[in-house]
């Protein structure tokens, strides 16, 4: 009799062992390949070309990602309303989660849900706060139904909107990883410093708040590389645009020029053939 497969280690368990790499950048890569419209960047491709999305997930895992993140970025109600496809809100989210889950199961990667900034949040408008929360609750509910291991809330320039996302995720009993988008100065739109915003998010229960500056660096597969750590000081972006994650072995997300001089070890950065332990499986 075949014994059942052991459960996957959780995100927090994996972080206790070392860095976890989550490759992203789906909307930009799919736009580059001609499958997604620039401007709106709504992931209609999950309904129109699901096989392309599945292959991109496999490509990222093959390149070394430890996580398959569902392509639900900009798949919230407001974005779909703007392009006249609000009726496709649930189908897009559920299909994206289904595609990601299949690749995560075949590769052994973690499965992450995803929510993001809504562009409707206004700090002085309580009605906008309710609308934002309702949008997050829809997407988080579908992610929970899909059995995600954790949920990413990303590219928030309003840290208070990120706090709403965090609260919704935590109320769903899921681990949350939150990223902040710094556009010009290293402050949120409330004028909170990076450290202050990360402390507030950590106090709210985020597994790891990570600055996601618009000056962010890219890994060789043209995807963003987030190193989330369970413990330590909040990561602080330096003036070169890299992110210093302390105190974990002085790891960095480096720009291309910095990588050439002092590359990261192991699976974080790689130029030759993949040596990822999952690289040989699930490619058919």
N, C-alpha and C positions, 0 to 999 in steps of 0.2 A: 504494500500500500504506500503510495507516494505521500510524503509528509507535506503539509501546507507550507507555502513560502513564508519565511519570517517577515514580520512587519518592518517597513522601512523606518530607519531612524528619523526622528523629527528634526526640523530645522535647528532647534536649540541644542539637541544632542549632537548634531553635526558641527555646530559652532564650537562646542566644547572640545572637539577634536582638531579644529583648525578653520581656515577660511572656506566660505561657500561662495561659489561663483554663479551669478545669475546673468546670463547673456540676454540682452534686449536689443532694441533698435528695429523692431519688426516693421513699423510703419514706414520708416525711411528706406529700409532695404526693399520692401515690397513696392514702394513708390519708384525706386530706382529701376526695378525690374518691370515696371509698367502695369502692375496689378492693383495699384491704389492711387487715388487722385490726390495730388498735392493741394494744399490749402486746407480742406476740411480734415483730411487724414482719418476719416471714419473707416473702420476695418470691414467694409462690405465684402471684402475678398473672402472672408470665412464662409460666406454663403455662396459666392460665385465661383471660387476656385479653392475649395477646401484642401485639395491635394497639394497645392502650392504652399499653403500655410503649414501643413503637416511636414512637408519636406524641409521647410525652413527651420522648424523646431528640431528636426533630426540633424540638420547642418550645425546648429548651435550646440547640441549635445555632442556631436562628433568633434567639434572644435574645443570642447572642454567644459561646457556649462554643466553645472550640477543641478540645475533647475529648469523645468519647462514652464514658462509663464504664459498663461492663456492670453490670446490677443484680444483683450477687451478694453485696451486703452482707447479713449475717445469713443467708447461704445455706450455712453450714458444717454439718458433721455434728451437732454438739451442738445447735444450734438446731432442726434438723429432727427430731432424736430427741425433743426436748421436746414438739413438737406432733404426734408420731406419724407423720411423713412422711419418715423416714430413707431409705425406698426411692426417694424422688424427688430425692435429693441430686444425682446426676449429671445427670438430665434438666433440673432447674432451672438448674444451672450452665451446661450446654451450650446450652440454649435462650436464656438471658440473653445469653450471649456471641454467639450467632448473631444475635439481634435487634440488639444494639449494633453488631456488625460491618457489618450491612447498612446501617445509618444512617451509620456512619463512611465506608463506601465511596461512598455516594451524595452525601455532603456534603463529603468531603475532610478531615474531622476526624481527629484522632488517635484510636486505639482503646485504651482502658485496661481492664485487668482489675482486680478488686477483692477484697481479703480484709480481715478486720477482727478486732477482739478476740473472744475465744471464751467468756469468762466462766468458764473452767475452769482458767486459769493460777494456780498457787500457787508462790510463789518458793522455798519449802522442799521442794516435792514434785517429785522428778525424774520421776515417772510422769506428772504433769500436763504437764511440758515435752515429753515424748515424744508425748503425745496431741495437744497443740497443734501440734507440728511435723507430725504425720501429717495433721491437718486442713488445714494450710496447703499441704502437698505435694499433696494431692488437688486443691484449687482452683487452685493455680498450674499444675499439670500441664494441667488443662483450658483455662486461659487461654493457655498456650503453644501448645496444639493449635489454638486459634482464631486464632493469629497476632497477639496484642496487641502494641502498640508499647511499652507499659510496664505496670507493675502498681502500683496504690495499695494500701498497707497502712494502715488508718485506725482512728481513735478508740481508740488504745491508752492506757489509764491506767497499765498496767505497762510501763515502757520496756523491760524485759527480754523481755517478750512481743513487743514491736515488734522487738527485735533478732533474735529467732527468725524472725519474718516476713521481715525483711530478708535473713537468711542463706538462707532457702529461695528467695526471689526471685533473689538473686544466683547461687545454685547453678544456677538455671534459665537463667542468662545473659540476664536481663531487667533493664532499668532499673527502679529502685525509687523511689517517692515515699512517704514515711512521715509520717503525722500522729499527733499525741499529743493525748489528751483530758485537760484539766486541769479538775477538777470544782469545787474550792473555792479552795485556795491554788494559786499558780503553781508547783507541784511535782508530780512523778509520784508514784505510790503507793509507790515505793521511797524517796521524799523526795529525789529528784534534782531539781536546778533545771532550768528549761527549757534554759538554755544548756548545762549539762552533758549532759543527755539528747541534745540536738541534736548536740553534738560527738561523742558516742559513736556515734550513728547515722551521722554523716558519715564518721567513721573506718571504720565498717563497710561503707561503699560506697553509702549512700543518695544519690540525685541531689539530693534536697532534703528534709531533715527540716523539717516545718512544725508549730508548735503549733496545735492544733485545739480551742481552749478551749470548754467548754460555754457560755461567755458569748459565743460567736462571733457575728459580724455576718452579715447576709444581704444578697445582691444583690437587685435589684427583682423577679427572677423567682422569689423565695423559694427559691433554691438557694445552697448554700455556694460561695463563690468563693475558690479557692486560687491564689495567685500563687507559682509555684515558680521559684526562681532557681538557676542553676548555680553561681554564685560569690557570695561576700560573707559577712557575718556572719550567725549564726543569727537568725531573726526573733524578736523579743521582744514579747509582748503587753503593752500599757500598761494603766493602771488603768481606762481607759474601755472596754476590751474589744476595741479594734482591734488589728491586728497590723502592726508596723512592719517592713518588709523593707528592710534596708540592704545595700549602698549604692546600690541601683538607683533613682535619680531620686526618692528620697523617696516611693515609692509606698506607699499604705496601703489596707487593707481597712477602710472606715469604717462607723460606725453611721449610721442614717438621718439623725440630726440633724447629724452632721458632714458628710455628703454634701450636704445642703441648703446649708451655708455654703461648702463648698470641694470641689466634685465632682471626681472623677478624670477625666482626659481619655480620649478615644478609646472603645474598646470595653469598657473595664472597667465603667463605669456608664453606663446610657443610659435615658432615660425616653420619648423619642419613638419614631417608627417605626424599626425596626432598619436600620442601615446596614452590617451585617456583610457581607463580600464573598461569603459563601455563602448569604445570606438568600434569594436568588431561585431557588436550585436545590434540587431534590429535595423539593419540598413536596407533590407530587401524591399 
